[in-house]
């Protein structure tokens, strides 16, 4: 993650330098706008690295270097294996308890 740290440091320095130049030039709005733009780009860079680039990079590294499968989808993570959508299983703690069905049922 050296490249991400270099970009992050450059954006942070740009934010600070443009704010200082705006202050030295006695409130020049253009420099403050440039500082705000650099700060926004800094925040977006951190967001995309954390939520997009790092997870995709980790998944691809796992796929190509370790020979593993891709991460499970949301449905595979939330549904117990062997269950069908809309079906509920009895609880192991109390076999007589059955959670209510989420789907409307007919009473006929």
C-alpha positions as CSV (number, residue, x, y, z in Angstrom):
1,X,0.0,0.0,0.0
2,X,2.9,2.3,-0.5
3,X,1.3,3.9,-3.6
4,X,-1.8,4.7,-1.6
5,X,0.2,6.3,1.1
6,X,2.1,8.4,-1.4
7,X,-1.1,9.7,-3.0
8,X,-2.6,10.3,0.4
9,X,0.4,12.3,1.5
10,X,0.4,14.4,-1.6
11,X,-3.2,15.2,-1.3
12,X,-2.8,16.1,2.4
13,X,0.2,18.4,1.6
14,X,-1.7,20.0,-1.2
15,X,-4.6,20.7,1.1
16,X,-2.4,22.3,3.7
17,X,-0.2,24.3,1.3
18,X,-3.2,25.8,-0.6
19,X,-4.8,26.8,2.7
20,X,-1.6,28.5,3.9
21,X,-1.1,30.3,0.5
22,X,-4.7,31.5,0.8
23,X,-4.1,32.8,4.3
24,X,-0.8,34.5,3.2
25,X,-2.5,36.2,0.3
26,X,-5.0,37.7,2.8
27,X,-8.0,35.5,2.1
28,X,-7.7,34.8,-1.6
29,X,-10.8,32.7,-2.2
30,X,-9.3,30.8,-5.2
31,X,-6.6,29.3,-3.0
32,X,-9.2,28.3,-0.3
33,X,-11.3,26.7,-3.1
34,X,-8.2,24.7,-4.3
35,X,-7.6,23.6,-0.7
36,X,-11.2,22.5,-0.4
37,X,-10.9,20.6,-3.7
38,X,-7.7,18.9,-2.6
39,X,-9.3,18.0,0.8
40,X,-12.3,16.5,-1.1
41,X,-10.1,14.5,-3.3
42,X,-8.2,13.3,-0.2
43,X,-11.4,12.1,1.4
44,X,-12.6,10.4,-1.8
45,X,-9.2,8.7,-2.2
46,X,-9.4,7.3,1.3
47,X,-13.0,6.2,0.7
48,X,-12.3,4.4,-2.6
49,X,-9.1,2.7,-1.3
50,X,-10.9,1.4,1.8
51,X,-14.2,0.3,0.1
52,X,-13.2,-0.5,-3.5
53,X,-9.6,-0.9,-4.3
54,X,-8.5,-2.8,-1.2
55,X,-11.3,-5.4,-1.2
56,X,-11.0,-6.0,-4.9
57,X,-7.2,-6.3,-4.7
58,X,-7.5,-8.7,-1.8
59,X,-10.0,-10.9,-3.6
60,X,-7.9,-10.9,-6.8
61,X,-4.7,-11.7,-4.8
62,X,-6.5,-14.6,-3.1
63,X,-7.9,-15.8,-6.4
64,X,-4.6,-15.8,-8.3
65,X,-2.0,-16.4,-5.6
66,X,-3.8,-18.8,-3.3
67,X,-6.1,-20.4,-5.8
68,X,-9.1,-19.8,-3.6
69,X,-12.7,-19.0,-4.6
70,X,-14.1,-15.5,-4.8
71,X,-15.8,-14.2,-1.6
72,X,-19.4,-15.4,-1.1
73,X,-22.2,-13.3,-2.2
74,X,-24.6,-11.6,0.2
75,X,-27.2,-14.3,-0.2
76,X,-24.7,-17.1,0.5
77,X,-23.5,-15.3,3.7
78,X,-27.0,-14.7,5.1
79,X,-28.8,-17.9,4.2
80,X,-27.8,-21.1,6.0
81,X,-26.5,-23.8,3.7
82,X,-29.3,-26.2,2.5
83,X,-32.2,-23.8,3.2
84,X,-34.5,-22.5,0.7
85,X,-35.6,-18.9,0.4
86,X,-38.7,-18.1,2.5
87,X,-38.5,-21.4,4.6
88,X,-37.6,-21.2,8.2
89,X,-36.1,-24.0,10.3
90,X,-37.0,-24.7,13.9
91,X,-34.7,-23.4,16.5
92,X,-32.3,-25.9,18.1
93,X,-32.7,-24.4,21.5
94,X,-36.4,-24.9,21.5
95,X,-37.7,-27.4,18.9
96,X,-41.3,-26.4,19.4
97,X,-40.6,-22.7,18.6
98,X,-41.1,-21.8,14.9
99,X,-40.5,-18.2,13.8
100,X,-43.3,-16.6,12.0
101,X,-43.2,-16.7,8.2
102,X,-42.3,-13.5,6.5
103,X,-44.5,-14.2,3.5
104,X,-48.3,-13.9,3.7
105,X,-50.0,-17.2,3.7
106,X,-53.5,-18.2,2.7
107,X,-55.9,-19.4,5.3
108,X,-58.1,-21.4,2.9
